[in-house]
Amino acid sequence: MLELKTPREVAAMDVTGTFIAELLDDLEHRAEPGVNLLELEDRARQLIAQRGATSCYWDYAPSFGRGPFRNVICLSVNDAVLHGLPHDYVLQDGDLLSMDIAVSIDGWVADCARSIIVGDPRPEDARLIAATEKALTAGIAAALPGNRLGDVSAAIGAVAAEYGYPVNTEFGGHGLGRTMHEDPHVSNTGRAGRGLTLRPGLTLALEPWFAAGTDEIVYDPDGWTIRSADGSRTSHSEHTIAITDGAPLVLTRREQVAASAP
């Protein structure tokens, strides 16, 4: 069941999104060789508490996880791409780190992910991150009123094909608002002109994620961390957006959205 948000509700989600962007900026600056993943988890907890926000991950227990999840951020390194369980690991020079977080402020959720290179980058890792970021930009550009959900998925998938990366369809984007996961599911590849018609007030988390060499995944023994089945590097980029009468609003950037109507 789809819930369309009013401009004021979108503006409330943007407050959450702006906080998440600032939190990820903080963690990105701290993610250096020698830093433990648990230090980044602790810093995320500190910032969430200071803001009076609520983690959407704490006690999250979906069917695919070995829950409940008892952390506030997913931290995935190198061949890990989704749901990375923060653990006692010291970041090394050249690690590819994906950070994914969702929080709620005053009852409104935003969700965002960012992949970065710790220390000196490898060219192939920089290319992989650039691909997910470009795919995210393409998906956002296709999120126009009157377009179909398949147009968004096709735009994301076209960038993956351009770079030569396979696409896994088990996990993708999703609706969100009062809760972290709402309808609809947004695949990272699809056929243009198919699916739900996009309407103003629909809020979505778009999240292309690619592995360099495969679309197959495996789970760590922790029951959460998802890795590429062939051990190839991975990248994950995500923004929360709102469909409007014109261009989509990106709510997990630092710019605030004005509330112009009830």
Disulfide bonds with the S-S distance in Angstrom:
none
